[in-house]
Amino acid sequence: MKTTTDVLLICLALLAVLAAPVAAAAPPDYKVWGELLSKYYDPAKGMNYKALKANDKKTLDDLRRQMGTVEVQALSRLDQFAYWINLYNINVVGIVVDHYPVASIRDISTDPIIRLNVFKKDWVQAKKGAMSLNDVENDKIREGFKDPRIHFAINCASRSCPPIAPDPFRGAKLDGQFDRVTAAFLSSPRAVVASRSGTRVTVSKIFDWYEKDFGDIGGVVAFIRKYAPPAVAARGAVKLEFQDYDWTLNEAP
């Protein structure tokens, strides 16, 4: 017969088990995504959607399905962050390949004027059900992690978009990867062009659309100075202007 002391010890042991931290699940294997990028994507030239569709569409489709089975909540926070970014990029490419040939991802839209509801359709497979690209970007990534560098990590299949990183994002390397893709984009004329006088800087429309993610217009300037080349960062007071956004497909010639 158990004594009061025995029962108490058992209860304490159970509480200790319940209170013990649960080990995070291993991150998804992004090897296939890395291989597809290596075969079909050149950050300087774009994606070879034609060859990808002809040769590896099934591989891409299988990858999208596999990504949709991941139990995201079981991952560490950084691995969750990396997962949502990779999921976004993989599905953007997949959606374009599904509808290729197109001149722009906007051509996949069914709203005839703005032509952006391609980002609102539930074409992304996830463990808890179908989602849209907007859901992934705004709810999971922007609101979930609040890091403005994500705007240079996700790719919308357009020429004005920052290039897809050549390697899949990984939780353990995420901070360094974010810094690299941000600095790389801000060194490009697609992101920052300074006038000869140095008083005017024309920047990507991304900084206009998502100004609040950088704090305000002053935050945008500070962010650009942190990551842009020294010739831009060293300038004094500047006036920001915004480039037109080129929605032409980021297709390799």
N, C-alpha and C positions, 0 to 999 in steps of 0.2 A: 504494500500500500504506500502510495506517494505521500510524503509529508508536505507541509506548506512550503518548506524550504526548497524541496525538489521542484514543485510546481513553479515557484518563483524563478529558479534557475533556468527551467525550460522556457519560461516566458521571456526572460532576458536574452537567452540564446536566439530565440525566434526573432526578437526585435533587432538583434545585432545583424542577423541574416538579411532582414528586410531593409535595414538602414544602410547596408553595404552598397557602395557605388556599383552600378552595372557597367561592365565593360562595353565600350562602343563597338559596334559591328565594323568589320573591315570595309573599307571604301570599295565602290564598284571598280571593276577592271576596265580601264579605258584604253586598253591596248589596241582594240579594233579601231576606235576613233583616231588614235594616233597614226595608225597605218593608213587609214583613208586620207587623212590630212597630208601625210607624206607622199602619197601617190597622186593626189588630185589637186592639191592646193599649194599655191605659191603666194605668200603674203604681198609680194610686190606686183603680182600680175592678176591674181584672182583664182577662182575655183573652176576647174574643168568639169562643169556639170554634165556636158555631153558624154564624156568618157566615163564619168562616174555612173551615170544612168545606164549606159550600155554594158558596163563591165561588173559593177558592184552594187546595183540597186538592191538586190536581195540581202547583201551583207549589211547595207545601211538600214533596210527595213527591219532586219533581225536585231540590229543594235538598238533601234528605237523601241522595239518591243521589250528587249532585255532591260533597257533603262526604265521602262515603265513598271517593272516589277520590284524595283529597289524600295526597301523599307527605310525611307529617309529619316524618320525619327530615331532609328536605331544607330545612326551615324553620329560621329562627333560633330560639334557645331561647324568647325572648319570644313569637314568633309561634306556636310550638308550644303555649305556655301558653294564649294567646288561643284557638287552635283548639279545644283540648279543652273549654274552657268553653262556647264557642259551640256545639260539637257536642252537648254535654250538653243545653243549653237548647233547641236546635232539635229534638232527638229527644224530649225530654219533651213538648213541644207536639205533635209529630207522633204520638206514641203515644196521647195523649189524643184527638186528632182522629180517629185510626183507630178508636177505640172509642166515640166520643161518640154519644149522650149518656150521661154518667156523673155521679154526684154527687160522686165523689172518685176520684183516681187509684188509690186502694187497691181500688176496685171492679173494676179490671182484673185484679187478682191472682187466682190460683187456689188459694192456700192459705187455707182458710176461717177461720182463727183470727187470725193476725197480719196477714194481708192486705198483705204488703209484697213478695211475690216478683215483682211487676211490675218492680221494680228489678233483679231477678236474671236476667230473660229476655234472650236474645241478640237484641235488636231494633235495636241500633245498628249501622249499616253503617260499617265502617272499611276502610282499604286492606289490612290484614293479616287481615281476616276479621270476622265478626260478634262483637259485644261486648254486654255488659249495661251499663245505666246505672251499676250499682255498680262495674263494671270501670273505667269512665271516671272516676267520682268518686274512688274510693279508690286505684286503681293509677296512673292517669295524672295526676290532678290533685293529690290530697293527698300521695301518696308521691313523686310526681315533682317537686313544687315546694315543698311545705311552707310555704305561706303561709296563715295562718288567715283572711285576708280573703276567700278563695275561698268561704267559707260564706255570704257575702252577695252573691256573684256568680252562683252556680248556683241554679236554681229548680226546685222539685219539684211545681209545679202545685197548690199548696195555700195556703190563706189565711194560715197561720202562716209561710210561706216569705217570705224577702225578695223584693221585686218583681224582675221581670226588668229589667235596665238598658234604657233606651229606645234606646240605640245598641249595635250589636254591639261586642264587645271586640276591641281591636286591640293587637298587640304594642307598637307605638311609644307607645301612650297608656295602657298597662295599669296602671301604678302609680297614676296620677291617677284612672283609672276605679275601681280598687279602693277608693281612699280615699273617693271620692264615694259609691259604693253602700253602703259600710260606715257612713259617717257618716249617710247618709239613713235607713238601717234603724234605727240606734241612736237616732235622734231620734223614732222611732215607738213608740207604746204596745205594738205587737206585739213589740217587742224589749226595752224597758226601762220599768218603772213603779216609781217611788220612793214609799215611804210618806211620810206627812206628817211623821212623827218624824225621817225621814232615816236611820233605822238599818236599814231593810229595803228591799232592791231586788229586785223580781220581774223576771226576765229570760227571754228566749227559751229554750226547751228545747234549742236548738242548742248553747248553752254547756254544757249538761249532757252531751249525747251526745258532743260533740267536745272535752271539757275538755282532753285531752292535746294537742290541736293548739294550744292557747293556753299550754301549759306545765304549768299546774296551776290550782287555784281562785284562787290569787293572781294568776296570769297572766290569768285571765278578768277579774278586777277591774281590773287595770292596763289591759287592752285596752279595757274598757268606758269607763274614765275618759279614755282617749286620744281616743276617737271620739264619746262621748256628749255631749249638750249641757252647757254649763257648770254648770247647776243640779244635774245628776247628778254630774258629774266632781268638783265641789268638796266633796262630802260626805266626812265622816270615815269611821271604821270602819263597815262595813255587813255585813249578813248577806244572802247571796244566796238567793233562792227561785226556783223554775222554773215557768214558765207551762205549762198544758196545751197540747198541740199540736193545732191545728185542721186536720184533713186535708180539710176541705171544699174542693171544686174552686175554684181562684182564677178563677172565671168572672165576667165583667162582667154586672151585672144586666140 
